[in-house]
């Protein structure tokens, strides 16, 4: 199984957002954001695109193999 790495936590901290604030903007729970940041959960394409839109960066800059 391939591992998907992400920079969600780094981007979130750079923008001074809490996990709760990011979760609210993305329409998910704080637990989902925690799991994504830890690499324990791979978001759906829709959620990955929402997160990319929130950070105003291409999805490939956040998620990679």
C-alpha positions in Angstrom: 0.0 0.0 0.0 1.3 3.4 -0.9 1.5 6.2 1.7 0.1 9.6 0.9 2.1 12.3 2.6 0.6 15.7 3.2 1.6 19.2 4.4 -1.8 20.1 5.9 -0.4 20.8 9.4 2.5 23.0 8.1 0.1 25.0 5.9 -2.4 25.3 8.8 0.2 26.5 11.2 1.7 29.0 8.7 -1.8 30.5 8.4 -2.4 30.5 12.2 -5.5 28.3 11.9 -6.5 25.9 14.6 -7.6 22.4 13.7 -11.1 23.4 14.6 -11.1 26.4 12.3 -9.8 24.4 9.4 -12.3 21.6 10.1 -15.1 24.2 10.1 -14.0 25.7 6.8 -13.7 22.2 5.2 -17.0 21.0 6.6 -15.5 18.1 8.5 -14.8 17.3 12.2 -11.7 18.3 14.0 -10.9 14.5 14.4 -10.8 14.2 10.6 -8.2 17.0 10.4 -6.2 15.4 13.2 -6.3 12.0 11.3 -5.2 13.7 8.0 -2.4 15.5 9.7 -1.1 12.3 11.3 -1.3 10.4 8.0 -4.0 8.0 9.5 -6.7 9.1 7.0 -6.6 9.7 3.3 -9.2 12.3 2.4 -11.6 11.9 -0.5 -10.8 13.8 -3.7 -13.6 16.2 -2.8 -12.1 16.9 0.6 -8.6 17.2 -0.7 -9.8 19.8 -3.3 -11.7 21.7 -0.5 -8.5 21.8 1.6 -6.5 23.0 -1.4 -9.0 25.7 -2.1 -8.9 26.9 1.6 -5.1 27.2 1.4 -5.2 28.6 -2.2 -2.6 26.1 -3.4 -2.7 23.2 -5.9 -3.8 19.9 -4.4 -0.5 18.4 -5.5 1.3 20.9 -3.2 -0.5 19.4 -0.2 -0.8 15.7 -1.0 1.8 13.5 -2.6 2.8 9.8 -2.8 
